[in-house]
């Protein structure tokens, strides 16, 4: 769930639900963002199972695309720059008891489920 503090202008590219474009304030912020984007790996798609694809665009470089798909018990991550990796994952989930959520924020009470992936 992506929450923006202000209404977004424009719309996502065709075929996507969301596009995140981050304007950077100065050269130091650009350098940091580029280093962090270069470090993006399979872990992002493994920890966010609702995310199917990430496209990383850095000026002056080819776009890098990471995609996630299920293949039976495996999670396959295809990275246009680093190749394909197949992960064996196990997931589980369930409902939380209402008493456990009684003192929690409304956002947590509205989603009374738990999940884990290993």
Phi and psi in degrees as GROMACS dihedral restraints (atoms count N, CA, C in turn):
[ dihedral_restraints ]
;  ai    aj    ak    al  type     phi  dphi    fc
    3     4     5     6     1  -105.9    20    10
    4     5     6     7     1   122.2    20    10
    6     7     8     9     1  -113.9    20    10
    7     8     9    10     1   126.2    20    10
    9    10    11    12     1  -106.3    20    10
   10    11    12    13     1   139.5    20    10
   12    13    14    15     1   -71.7    20    10
   13    14    15    16     1   -21.1    20    10
   15    16    17    18     1  -129.6    20    10
   16    17    18    19     1   155.6    20    10
   18    19    20    21     1   -59.4    20    10
   19    20    21    22     1   139.1    20    10
   21    22    23    24     1   -80.8    20    10
   22    23    24    25     1   146.3    20    10
   24    25    26    27     1   -96.7    20    10
   25    26    27    28     1   148.8    20    10
   27    28    29    30     1    77.9    20    10
   28    29    30    31     1  -165.5    20    10
   30    31    32    33     1  -143.4    20    10
   31    32    33    34     1   166.2    20    10
   33    34    35    36     1   -71.0    20    10
   34    35    36    37     1   153.2    20    10
   36    37    38    39     1   -59.7    20    10
   37    38    39    40     1   154.8    20    10
   39    40    41    42     1   -55.3    20    10
   40    41    42    43     1   132.1    20    10
   42    43    44    45     1    93.6    20    10
   43    44    45    46     1    -3.5    20    10
   45    46    47    48     1  -121.7    20    10
   46    47    48    49     1   150.8    20    10
   48    49    50    51     1   -87.7    20    10
   49    50    51    52     1   -32.7    20    10
   51    52    53    54     1  -144.0    20    10
   52    53    54    55     1   142.6    20    10
   54    55    56    57     1  -128.1    20    10
   55    56    57    58     1   133.4    20    10
   57    58    59    60     1  -112.5    20    10
   58    59    60    61     1   116.0    20    10
   60    61    62    63     1  -118.1    20    10
   61    62    63    64     1   122.2    20    10
   63    64    65    66     1  -112.0    20    10
   64    65    66    67     1   108.0    20    10
   66    67    68    69     1   -72.1    20    10
   67    68    69    70     1   138.7    20    10
   69    70    71    72     1  -109.1    20    10
   70    71    72    73     1   144.3    20    10
   72    73    74    75     1   -79.2    20    10
   73    74    75    76     1   -27.7    20    10
   75    76    77    78     1  -162.1    20    10
   76    77    78    79     1  -179.5    20    10
   78    79    80    81     1   -62.3    20    10
   79    80    81    82     1   -37.2    20    10
   81    82    83    84     1   -64.8    20    10
   82    83    84    85     1   -39.8    20    10
   84    85    86    87     1   -66.7    20    10
   85    86    87    88     1   -38.2    20    10
   87    88    89    90     1   -63.2    20    10
   88    89    90    91     1   -45.6    20    10
   90    91    92    93     1   -59.9    20    10
   91    92    93    94     1   -45.3    20    10
   93    94    95    96     1   -63.0    20    10
   94    95    96    97     1   -45.7    20    10
   96    97    98    99     1   -61.2    20    10
   97    98    99   100     1   -42.1    20    10
   99   100   101   102     1   -63.7    20    10
  100   101   102   103     1   -41.1    20    10
  102   103   104   105     1   -63.8    20    10
  103   104   105   106     1   -43.4    20    10
  105   106   107   108     1   -66.6    20    10
  106   107   108   109     1   -40.9    20    10
  108   109   110   111     1   -65.6    20    10
  109   110   111   112     1   -35.3    20    10
  111   112   113   114     1   -64.4    20    10
  112   113   114   115     1   -26.1    20    10
  114   115   116   117     1   -86.3    20    10
  115   116   117   118     1    -4.3    20    10
  117   118   119   120     1   -63.1    20    10
  118   119   120   121     1   132.6    20    10
  120   121   122   123     1  -140.6    20    10
  121   122   123   124     1  -166.3    20    10
  123   124   125   126     1   -54.9    20    10
  124   125   126   127     1   -30.1    20    10
  126   127   128   129     1   -55.1    20    10
  127   128   129   130     1   -35.9    20    10
  129   130   131   132     1   -63.6    20    10
  130   131   132   133     1   -45.7    20    10
  132   133   134   135     1   -73.5    20    10
  133   134   135   136     1   -28.2    20    10
  135   136   137   138     1   -72.3    20    10
  136   137   138   139     1   -33.9    20    10
  138   139   140   141     1   -88.0    20    10
  139   140   141   142     1   -15.7    20    10
  141   142   143   144     1  -120.4    20    10
  142   143   144   145     1    78.0    20    10
  144   145   146   147     1   -63.8    20    10
  145   146   147   148     1   -15.9    20    10
  147   148   149   150     1   -80.8    20    10
  148   149   150   151     1    -6.5    20    10
  150   151   152   153     1   -98.4    20    10
  151   152   153   154     1   120.7    20    10
  153   154   155   156     1   -96.4    20    10
  154   155   156   157     1   -27.5    20    10
  156   157   158   159     1  -151.4    20    10
  157   158   159   160     1   144.7    20    10
  159   160   161   162     1  -129.3    20    10
  160   161   162   163     1   130.5    20    10
  162   163   164   165     1  -116.4    20    10
  163   164   165   166     1   121.7    20    10
  165   166   167   168     1  -107.9    20    10
  166   167   168   169     1   119.4    20    10
  168   169   170   171     1  -117.6    20    10
  169   170   171   172     1   118.8    20    10
  171   172   173   174     1  -119.5    20    10
  172   173   174   175     1   127.7    20    10
  174   175   176   177     1   -51.8    20    10
  175   176   177   178     1   134.4    20    10
  177   178   179   180     1    85.5    20    10
  178   179   180   181     1    -1.2    20    10
  180   181   182   183     1  -126.2    20    10
  181   182   183   184     1   158.3    20    10
  183   184   185   186     1   -67.4    20    10
  184   185   186   187     1   144.4    20    10
  186   187   188   189     1   -63.4    20    10
  187   188   189   190     1   143.5    20    10
  189   190   191   192     1  -113.5    20    10
  190   191   192   193     1   129.3    20    10
  192   193   194   195     1  -119.8    20    10
  193   194   195   196     1   130.0    20    10
  195   196   197   198     1  -116.7    20    10
  196   197   198   199     1   130.1    20    10
  198   199   200   201     1  -125.7    20    10
  199   200   201   202     1   152.3    20    10
  201   202   203   204     1  -124.1    20    10
  202   203   204   205     1   137.1    20    10
  204   205   206   207     1  -150.0    20    10
  205   206   207   208     1   156.9    20    10
  207   208   209   210     1   -94.0    20    10
  208   209   210   211     1   140.0    20    10
  210   211   212   213     1  -135.7    20    10
  211   212   213   214     1    84.6    20    10
  213   214   215   216     1    63.7    20    10
  214   215   216   217     1  -126.5    20    10
  216   217   218   219     1   -81.0    20    10
  217   218   219   220     1     0.9    20    10
  219   220   221   222     1  -104.2    20    10
  220   221   222   223     1   148.0    20    10
  222   223   224   225     1  -106.7    20    10
  223   224   225   226     1   123.1    20    10
  225   226   227   228     1  -107.3    20    10
  226   227   228   229     1   125.9    20    10
  228   229   230   231     1  -113.6    20    10
  229   230   231   232     1   120.8    20    10
  231   232   233   234     1  -105.0    20    10
  232   233   234   235     1   125.2    20    10
  234   235   236   237     1  -119.2    20    10
  235   236   237   238     1   119.0    20    10
  237   238   239   240     1   -61.6    20    10
  238   239   240   241     1   -21.0    20    10
  240   241   242   243     1   -99.6    20    10
  241   242   243   244     1   -26.6    20    10
  243   244   245   246     1  -121.9    20    10
  244   245   246   247     1     1.2    20    10
  246   247   248   249     1    93.4    20    10
  247   248   249   250     1  -166.9    20    10
  249   250   251   252     1  -108.1    20    10
  250   251   252   253     1   138.3    20    10
  252   253   254   255     1  -128.7    20    10
  253   254   255   256     1   136.0    20    10
  255   256   257   258     1  -109.4    20    10
  256   257   258   259     1   127.0    20    10
  258   259   260   261     1  -114.8    20    10
  259   260   261   262     1   137.0    20    10
  261   262   263   264     1   -91.8    20    10
  262   263   264   265     1   117.3    20    10
  264   265   266   267     1  -124.2    20    10
  265   266   267   268     1   156.0    20    10
  267   268   269   270     1  -131.3    20    10
  268   269   270   271     1   135.8    20    10
  270   271   272   273     1  -129.6    20    10
  271   272   273   274     1   153.6    20    10
  273   274   275   276     1  -151.4    20    10
  274   275   276   277     1   164.6    20    10
  276   277   278   279     1  -169.4    20    10
  277   278   279   280     1   174.3    20    10
  279   280   281   282     1  -178.4    20    10
  280   281   282   283     1  -173.7    20    10
  282   283   284   285     1   -93.7    20    10
  283   284   285   286     1   147.8    20    10
  285   286   287   288     1   -94.6    20    10
  286   287   288   289     1   146.5    20    10
  288   289   290   291     1   -68.1    20    10
  289   290   291   292     1   135.5    20    10
  291   292   293   294     1   -54.0    20    10
  292   293   294   295     1   -34.6    20    10
  294   295   296   297     1   -62.2    20    10
  295   296   297   298     1   -30.7    20    10
  297   298   299   300     1   -69.9    20    10
  298   299   300   301     1   -21.5    20    10
  300   301   302   303     1  -102.7    20    10
  301   302   303   304     1    -0.6    20    10
  303   304   305   306     1   -55.2    20    10
  304   305   306   307     1   -37.8    20    10
  306   307   308   309     1  -104.7    20    10
  307   308   309   310     1    15.2    20    10
  309   310   311   312     1   -92.0    20    10
  310   311   312   313     1   160.2    20    10
  312   313   314   315     1   -61.2    20    10
  313   314   315   316     1   157.7    20    10
  315   316   317   318     1   -57.7    20    10
  316   317   318   319     1   -36.0    20    10
  318   319   320   321     1   -59.8    20    10
  319   320   321   322     1   -37.6    20    10
  321   322   323   324     1   -74.8    20    10
  322   323   324   325     1   -37.7    20    10
  324   325   326   327     1   -67.0    20    10
  325   326   327   328     1   -28.9    20    10
  327   328   329   330     1   -77.3    20    10
  328   329   330   331     1   -11.7    20    10
  330   331   332   333     1  -127.1    20    10
  331   332   333   334     1    78.3    20    10
  333   334   335   336     1   -83.7    20    10
  334   335   336   337     1    49.3    20    10
  336   337   338   339     1  -129.0    20    10
  337   338   339   340     1   156.2    20    10
  339   340   341   342     1  -126.3    20    10
  340   341   342   343     1   155.3    20    10
  342   343   344   345     1  -152.9    20    10
  343   344   345   346     1   153.0    20    10
  345   346   347   348     1  -146.9    20    10
  346   347   348   349     1   143.3    20    10
  348   349   350   351     1  -130.6    20    10
  349   350   351   352     1   135.3    20    10
